[in-house]
Structure formats: C-alpha cells, structure tokens
Amino acid sequence: MNTVWQWSCPTRVVAGAGGLEHVVDEQRQGGRRIGVVVDAGVEATPAVRWLREQWAGWPLLALEPVGVSVADVGALAGWLREQAAATGLDTVVAVGGGSLLDLVKLATAAVGDASLPARLSAGRCGVVGLPPSIARRPGSTTGPRRILVPTTVGTGSEVSAVACTRVRGANRLVTGEALRPEIAVLDPAATGGLPAAMIAEGVLEALLRVLGPMIGSAEARPVPDAAALALAGELVRLGDRLAERRGDLTGEAAAAAEAVAAAEAAAGDDRLRASELSAYTHTSWALAGRDPFGGRAWYIANEVATVLGVRKMPATMLVVAAVWARAAAGDRRFGHPERLAPAWDAVRRAARPGLGGDPAAGIRRLATRWAVADCPPATPAQLTAIAGRTVRAFGGGLPPLASITHADVVALLRESLPVAVDARLAAVAS
C-alpha cells in the first residue's frame, strides 16, 4: 500500500565538548535575553556551574522534576511570562534529564497557548496530540526559544516533538510540533558523572525506540528501514563496548572493577556518542512513515513502571520480550513477524555472539549483558492494576492499543513479569 508521508525535524543540533559555551555565547552576542532552568539534581555539574559563574545576572530557576504534573507546567509557564515582562526573556536554556526537558517544552508551549494545561487534562486517553494551530513556526513570538541541554542519555527529548506529564497519577504522552526545540546541545560536560549503568540503559532505550515502531508497522519502507537497521547496529555495538569495559568480574574484585569500569564508561567520547545516537533516533528517517502507535510495548511498560515504582528500562525489557514473542508467533496486534526478523538479524549481526535466534530470549540476554537491573516481582493485585490502567489509558477503543483487551494485557504480564506472592495470601496459607 502506498501512502503519502512527511518528515521534518528542524531542531539545530550542536554537539561536542564546549558546545554549551559556543551556543550560549552566540545567543548572547545575538542580543537574546536568556533565562536558565536547571534540574536541582545537576546543579553541581560543570555545565551548570559555568552558567552560574559566567552569567550571574540571568534569571535562574532550579526545579526537582519528579512526577511532573500539569500544575507544574502551568507554574513554570507563569514564571516564564513574569520573566518575559520583567527582563525581556526570549530564550530559555534548560539543563537536566528528560523529565526537566519535557517540563520546559510543555511550559514554553503553554506560554503561547494558555489553554494547553486544560487540554492536557481532558479525557482519558494517555496520548494527547496538540493541534497544528499552536505549532511554533520560524519567527514565532509565542513563547521563548528553547535551548535544551540533556544531562542523561536515552530519551532524546532535546530534539523530539513529544513530552510526558502526569495527569491524575498517570503518565500522558503529549505530541506536537509545538514541543520541538529550536536548539539541542550535546555536550559531554553536561553528562559528566552519569553512572555507567544509566548510559547502558539509555543506549537500550534508544535501540528499542528505533526498533519498536519498525516492528509494529505493517508496511515496509526501504529507506527508513535501512536507516533504522543501521542505527540499531551502531547502538548495539556501542552498548556491547560499554559492557566490555565494565568487565565480567565477580566476587571480591567486583567493587574495584566496577569503580574502574564506571570511570572508563563515563569517558566523554562514549557519552557523546551515546547522546548523538539517541538524538539521531528522532532526527533521522528511521521513524519516518511509521505507525504512530507501532511501539506497543511502551504503553504497557509505562504502567508497569508507574505501579511498581521502577525505572523505565527494567520495566520495558520484560514487556518488550513478551510483545516480540507474540509478534514472532503471528499475533499482528503486537507486531509483524516479517518486520521482526530483519530487525533482530541486524541486532545479532552487530552484537557479540550468544544472543541466539529467538528475539524475545535474545533481547533479555542483551539486557543482562548490559547490566540492566531486573524488574521487581509484582503481586497479582498489581498485575490487575497495571492491566486496568493500561486499557483505560491506551485501549478500550483508543488508537494505541485499540484491539488489545484487558485479558490480553493480564496474560502478557503474567508471562513476562516475575510474580510475588501476595503477603495476605501467604499468611492465610501458613
């Protein structure tokens, strides 16, 4: 089937050591009035220290973006409006992880559209599409320009047109060109001190982001497919290289080995490469023309992470394995076997030996090799809660998981997550 598709990613990317200084100096010389928003957890990083020391007169706001809510979006939008009135602020430099960058993207969009917070809270769907009417266009004056500086690896928020926020205790994925930043800075000074394990999880997140939509899209697209497979290979090679540096030592030597490996994995060149590849998953043609809801595992894993209180990748890995197993078995609601086969072949060719021909088992082995943390056990009650939340936000006729039922999700979770014995039932049994 031939369909018309379009692709645009106008974010300017500046990458390399000294990138932040270069961009900020450029903006300053251009007469921009700059405000700084930083994640309070990274105030001690070289990037933030430099901003404070060199430009002490700029308005600066430090935030703790944990569970970013719609109220947080409104509050930051209000601060930006106040600073625009008081200082003429027209550009925001944001330094932080994916949650902080998402918050800044949503708040700057809300500066130009006061109805945005209400729009984010409406309805039950866990995916909110912003209308083209609030898209930011070149030369737009509806809200400050955004210069986003990630301090973590994996989300690619600094270049993407998506963001997450929490509504009534659940994550919502917001999409729209109004969220796409003007400039992204990939500077290894901003990711200094990032633990090796978090770099590996970021590489894995980027790998699954590029493969999930390919596997979940029925139609083959030669150019985007080639881009996706090449990018997947680069990500796998980088992940394996990081794992090799961490070493396979155990026992008494483990503590010393981990300290050395963490120092090596945190080297600026590796962090920069991981950042570049992560951003490229959004900016290349690898995602062009895909089913917009092709990454089925994300929607379920999102609720697993929320209910169990774990990071994204430990939750995502087990769900991805189960989703791929269903796709390989021919259940096209979860993915397409003829799309999964070349995707997994690209991973195997790039990886060190030992992953095997079964994609579901192999992706688990890859996560173990890269030292991704295990997902904790879930009680039967938690499994039921995860399934209910998933269907309420993304299924029940809604596009992301339209044909997937509550029973389907429960069955998938039972197969993929380790199950803990409910303490009350254990007490009765004893």
Secondary structure, 3 states (H helix, E strand, C coil): CCCCCCCCCCCEEEECCCHHHHHHHHHHHCCCCEEEEEEHHHCCCHHHHHHHHHCCCCCEEEECCCCCEHHHHHHHHHHHHHHHHHHCCCEEEEEECHHHHHHHHHHHHHHHCCCHHHHHHCCCCCEEECCHHHCCCCCCCCCCEEEEEECCCCCCCCCCCEEEEEECCEEEEEECHHHCCCEEEECCCCCCCCCHHHHHHHHHHHHHHHHHHHHHCCCCCHHHHHHHHHHHHHHHHHHHHHHHHHCCCCHHHHHHHHHHHHHHHCCHHHHHHHHHHHHHHHHCHHHCCCCCCCCHHHHHHHHHHHHHCCCHHHHHHHHHHHHHHHHHCCCCCCCCHHHHHHHHHHHHHHCCCCCCCCHHHHHHHHHHHCCCCCCCCECHHHHHHHHHHHHHHHCCCCCCCCCCCHHHHHHHHHHHCCECCCHHHHHHHC
